[in-house]
Amino acid sequence: MLANTSDEFALRVLDPVAVVEDDEYEWPKKKLILVLSVVLGVTLGNIFFWSSRLSGIGGSWAKISELKRSQTETGNNV
């Protein structure tokens, strides 16, 4: 028994290859992505920074590290 085969196997060309001209290049727009990434990073960084400063998280970390430092100096490790 012989199998029926074709030259294209399981693949069939749907659309022929088309070369895009340089002036028709659409995506990805690298400059737009760069600008949006910088704006988003600065915005999120400011939100995190100011929310931690206003809620006192930054001061708490300083107090915790100072407490641990004083405990290790006195030998009162918990």
PyRosetta script that sets phi, psi and omega in degrees:
from pyrosetta import init, pose_from_sequence

init()
pose = pose_from_sequence("MLANTSDEFALRVLDPVAVVEDDEYEWPKKKLILVLSVVLGVTLGNIFFWSSRLSGIGGSWAKISELKRSQTETGNNV")
pose.set_psi(1, 130.6)
pose.set_omega(1, -179.2)
pose.set_phi(2, -110.1)
pose.set_psi(2, 144.1)
pose.set_omega(2, 179.7)
pose.set_phi(3, -86.3)
pose.set_psi(3, 148.5)
pose.set_omega(3, 174.5)
pose.set_phi(4, -84.0)
pose.set_psi(4, 125.0)
pose.set_omega(4, -179.0)
pose.set_phi(5, -126.1)
pose.set_psi(5, 163.8)
pose.set_omega(5, 174.3)
pose.set_phi(6, -136.4)
pose.set_psi(6, 167.0)
pose.set_omega(6, -179.4)
pose.set_phi(7, -70.7)
pose.set_psi(7, -24.1)
pose.set_omega(7, -177.2)
pose.set_phi(8, -87.9)
pose.set_psi(8, -5.9)
pose.set_omega(8, -177.4)
pose.set_phi(9, 53.3)
pose.set_psi(9, -125.6)
pose.set_omega(9, -177.8)
pose.set_phi(10, -96.2)
pose.set_psi(10, 1.2)
pose.set_omega(10, -177.0)
pose.set_phi(11, -107.4)
pose.set_psi(11, 141.4)
pose.set_omega(11, 176.5)
pose.set_phi(12, -133.1)
pose.set_psi(12, 134.4)
pose.set_omega(12, -179.9)
pose.set_phi(13, -74.7)
pose.set_psi(13, 120.5)
pose.set_omega(13, -180.0)
pose.set_phi(14, -90.0)
pose.set_psi(14, -47.3)
pose.set_omega(14, 179.5)
pose.set_phi(15, -129.2)
pose.set_psi(15, 140.4)
pose.set_omega(15, 176.6)
pose.set_phi(16, -70.3)
pose.set_psi(16, 160.0)
pose.set_omega(16, 179.8)
pose.set_phi(17, -68.0)
pose.set_psi(17, 133.8)
pose.set_omega(17, 177.9)
pose.set_phi(18, -124.1)
pose.set_psi(18, 129.7)
pose.set_omega(18, 178.9)
pose.set_phi(19, -88.4)
pose.set_psi(19, 129.8)
pose.set_omega(19, -179.7)
pose.set_phi(20, -90.9)
pose.set_psi(20, 133.1)
pose.set_omega(20, 177.5)
pose.set_phi(21, -73.7)
pose.set_psi(21, 157.0)
pose.set_omega(21, -178.1)
pose.set_phi(22, -62.0)
pose.set_psi(22, -35.6)
pose.set_omega(22, -178.3)
pose.set_phi(23, -78.3)
pose.set_psi(23, -10.3)
pose.set_omega(23, 178.2)
pose.set_phi(24, -97.2)
pose.set_psi(24, 2.5)
pose.set_omega(24, -175.6)
pose.set_phi(25, -67.2)
pose.set_psi(25, 123.2)
pose.set_omega(25, -173.1)
pose.set_phi(26, -106.7)
pose.set_psi(26, -49.3)
pose.set_omega(26, -167.1)
pose.set_phi(27, -139.4)
pose.set_psi(27, 145.9)
pose.set_omega(27, -2.0)
pose.set_phi(28, -83.4)
pose.set_psi(28, 140.8)
pose.set_omega(28, 177.6)
pose.set_phi(29, -85.9)
pose.set_psi(29, 100.8)
pose.set_omega(29, -170.3)
pose.set_phi(30, -65.1)
pose.set_psi(30, -39.2)
pose.set_omega(30, -179.7)
pose.set_phi(31, -66.3)
pose.set_psi(31, -39.8)
pose.set_omega(31, 178.6)
pose.set_phi(32, -64.9)
pose.set_psi(32, -43.4)
pose.set_omega(32, 178.5)
pose.set_phi(33, -62.9)
pose.set_psi(33, -41.6)
pose.set_omega(33, 179.5)
pose.set_phi(34, -62.6)
pose.set_psi(34, -48.5)
pose.set_omega(34, -178.4)
pose.set_phi(35, -64.0)
pose.set_psi(35, -44.7)
pose.set_omega(35, 179.8)
pose.set_phi(36, -64.9)
pose.set_psi(36, -37.3)
pose.set_omega(36, 178.4)
pose.set_phi(37, -65.5)
pose.set_psi(37, -42.1)
pose.set_omega(37, 178.9)
pose.set_phi(38, -65.7)
pose.set_psi(38, -45.0)
pose.set_omega(38, 180.0)
pose.set_phi(39, -63.0)
pose.set_psi(39, -44.3)
pose.set_omega(39, 179.7)
pose.set_phi(40, -64.5)
pose.set_psi(40, -42.6)
pose.set_omega(40, 179.3)
pose.set_phi(41, -64.0)
pose.set_psi(41, -43.8)
pose.set_omega(41, 178.8)
pose.set_phi(42, -66.2)
pose.set_psi(42, -41.6)
pose.set_omega(42, 179.8)
pose.set_phi(43, -63.3)
pose.set_psi(43, -50.0)
pose.set_omega(43, 179.9)
pose.set_phi(44, -64.7)
pose.set_psi(44, -37.7)
pose.set_omega(44, 177.2)
pose.set_phi(45, -62.7)
pose.set_psi(45, -42.8)
pose.set_omega(45, 178.0)
pose.set_phi(46, -66.0)
pose.set_psi(46, -41.1)
pose.set_omega(46, 179.1)
pose.set_phi(47, -62.0)
pose.set_psi(47, -46.7)
pose.set_omega(47, 179.9)
pose.set_phi(48, -64.6)
pose.set_psi(48, -45.4)
pose.set_omega(48, -177.4)
pose.set_phi(49, -61.6)
pose.set_psi(49, -51.2)
pose.set_omega(49, -175.3)
pose.set_phi(50, -72.8)
pose.set_psi(50, -32.1)
pose.set_omega(50, 177.5)
pose.set_phi(51, -69.1)
pose.set_psi(51, -35.7)
pose.set_omega(51, 178.4)
pose.set_phi(52, -72.3)
pose.set_psi(52, -33.8)
pose.set_omega(52, 178.7)
pose.set_phi(53, -70.5)
pose.set_psi(53, -41.4)
pose.set_omega(53, -177.1)
pose.set_phi(54, -73.4)
pose.set_psi(54, -30.5)
pose.set_omega(54, -179.3)
pose.set_phi(55, -87.6)
pose.set_psi(55, -7.3)
pose.set_omega(55, 176.5)
pose.set_phi(56, 86.8)
pose.set_psi(56, 11.7)
pose.set_omega(56, -179.5)
pose.set_phi(57, -64.5)
pose.set_psi(57, -39.4)
pose.set_omega(57, -178.6)
pose.set_phi(58, -61.8)
pose.set_psi(58, -40.9)
pose.set_omega(58, 177.9)
pose.set_phi(59, -67.7)
pose.set_psi(59, -36.5)
pose.set_omega(59, -180.0)
pose.set_phi(60, -63.0)
pose.set_psi(60, -41.3)
pose.set_omega(60, -180.0)
pose.set_phi(61, -63.9)
pose.set_psi(61, -37.9)
pose.set_omega(61, 178.2)
pose.set_phi(62, -65.8)
pose.set_psi(62, -40.0)
pose.set_omega(62, 179.4)
pose.set_phi(63, -66.9)
pose.set_psi(63, -42.0)
pose.set_omega(63, 179.9)
pose.set_phi(64, -63.6)
pose.set_psi(64, -45.5)
pose.set_omega(64, -179.5)
pose.set_phi(65, -66.2)
pose.set_psi(65, -36.1)
pose.set_omega(65, 177.0)
pose.set_phi(66, -66.9)
pose.set_psi(66, -39.8)
pose.set_omega(66, 178.3)
pose.set_phi(67, -63.6)
pose.set_psi(67, -44.5)
pose.set_omega(67, 178.4)
pose.set_phi(68, -63.7)
pose.set_psi(68, -40.2)
pose.set_omega(68, -179.8)
pose.set_phi(69, -64.2)
pose.set_psi(69, -42.2)
pose.set_omega(69, -179.1)
pose.set_phi(70, -69.7)
pose.set_psi(70, -33.4)
pose.set_omega(70, 178.3)
pose.set_phi(71, -67.8)
pose.set_psi(71, -39.3)
pose.set_omega(71, 180.0)
pose.set_phi(72, -71.1)
pose.set_psi(72, -32.1)
pose.set_omega(72, 178.2)
pose.set_phi(73, -70.0)
pose.set_psi(73, -36.5)
pose.set_omega(73, -178.7)
pose.set_phi(74, -88.7)
pose.set_psi(74, -11.9)
pose.set_omega(74, 179.6)
pose.set_phi(75, 84.8)
pose.set_psi(75, 16.8)
pose.set_omega(75, 179.0)
pose.set_phi(76, -97.3)
pose.set_psi(76, 59.5)
pose.set_omega(76, -179.7)
pose.set_phi(77, -73.3)
pose.set_psi(77, 133.9)
pose.set_omega(77, -179.2)
pose.set_phi(78, -98.2)
pose.dump_pdb("model.pdb")
